[in-house]
């Protein structure tokens, strides 16, 4: 497979962009993870450390074996490239501050509210994340603020890609431990990394999104979003520390046993942020 990925890289990229991709592929196959996985007992509350990555997959368990065997690799490298705003990379949810998994799920099962303060050219637009079941409370608050003229809401992007309290279409997500020096080196090849030269990024962005992206990556907001990473080429599955599952999968003992058999040193947790299968 490595040869296939290298061939795609040689046919797709040039110059410094090519050097970046080739280096990332070599790092991927070095696989120097040696991560110190957090150990949890049954019913423990899972804590997410700053810098932890979360990645959901489609389906029930259809893509599970493929992921743990091959890692998290951009579909542009593995299939026919398809139009995306950000391409040749793998999307990850990047934990911005230490928090409990329960609080994380509550927050991202909610809404993104955007509102304007003031009117006309001097108005200011602000986006905020509103936790699960806090929408009415927040809108009552801003409706009573004379300075706020308009507001609108969107579901968080996480609802579309990882298990949540409001939708069952995603049932499984991986928690990746990114604390090792090896993992941090892989993370440098993040399309959102403001240290990367703008010219290098062109092959990783749809041309219609390129100029907007260059502005967004320095002015990120809750709606743009400010919690995404896009790792060029991909990340190895050896970085997986835990799994969290939706309600359907949580109640499927056979499926949980299968996950544990495939990843014996990883914990499994639910939407309450509690460990339901220990890794001790």
Secondary structure, DSSP 4 states (H G I P E B T S, - for coil): -HHHHHHHHHHH--HHHHHHHHHHHHHHHH------PPP--TTPBPEEPTT-EEEE-STTTTTHHHHHHH-EE-HHHHS-----SB-SEEEEEE--S-EEHHHHHHHHTSEEEEEEESSGGG-EEEEEEE-TT-HHHHHHHHHT-TTEEEEEEEE-THHHHS--SS--S--EEEEE---SHHHHHHHTSBTT-TTS-GGGGGGGB-TTTHHHHHHHTTS--TTTTTTEEEEESEE-GGGEEEEEE-HHHHT-HHHHHHHHHHSTTSEEE-TTSBEEE---
